[in-house]
Amino acid sequence: MWVYQKTLQHPVNIKNMDLKMAKYLITQFGGPNGELAASLRYLSQRYTMPTGKTRALLTDIGTEELAHVEMIASMVYQLTADATPEQLKAAGLGTNYAQNGFGIYPSEVKITYTQFLI
């Protein structure tokens, strides 16, 4: 059983819209190697551990990853809070908006190396 404290592990207080950064972070949130995937891997692998101590360790790590999910979601929300659908589309987040509106959902946004440098 978990005890949920209704505060972020580390406070997130972003004041400026930055759709480029949001695009990078949305993949860290829900991409194949993102925080949500890591959490699910740890919480699933715990069932195959041979001892209670190793199961407990993977449970702790998996729940820690869930705290990271919450922080990344907060960052993406704050970075996109005042964006219009047109701005999201121009930033390469149009498909995410089309599917989810302004909601923060696990997804992978394709980013090329040259986009990363710009």
Secondary structure, DSSP 8 states (H G I E B T S, - for coil): -----SS-SS-----S--HHHHHHHHHHHHSTTSHHHHHHHHHHHGGG-SSHHHHHHHHHHHHHHHHHHHHHHHHHHHHHTT--HHHHHHTT-HHHHHHHTT----------HHHHH-
